[in-house]
Amino acid sequence: SKRKKQTRKRFLSYLARCGDWGNRGKVKKLNKQVNEMKTITDEELLKKIEEVSTNFKGQLDDLTEAIGIVIAGRLFGWKVMRLVNSKRSWGVACRLFGDLKEFLPERGVLAHKSVGLAIVDKAGVYWDFINGVVNRDDLPLHERKKAA
């Protein structure tokens, strides 16, 4: 479609201009939302992890991956977690813990360290990238999972 081609062209042109992935300039001030996090307390999180672990039936690697997404998501935010994890991993975590967007910040205090998020933000194609409108091959896995 025309929109898909325009989005892909804009994304690729940004990647061409970008050069060194890690060289993003000054770190932007943290979003006001980080201070107003709709997160749960550490005690509530531990209780939730214990509850999910106790009731869990399935492959343990799915459980540990979901717990890792939740823990790292508190620091990086759900947007980074959604970007660096597969659809399957994200789905497993949401199935076990509920909608992660409800208790993880959109951008955590360490979101500025995500190279992949900085790239898709500057290109303005976050949701197009997540939904597959922009080809994931345009931003290789090893690049979008980097932290600078």
PyMOL commands that set and color helices and strands:
alter all, ss='L'
color gray80, all
select helices_A, chain A and resi 2-18+32-35+42-55+60-76+78-84+87-97+100-102+111-113+115-123+126-131+136-138+141-144
alter helices_A, ss='H'
color red, helices_A
deselect
rebuild
show_as cartoon
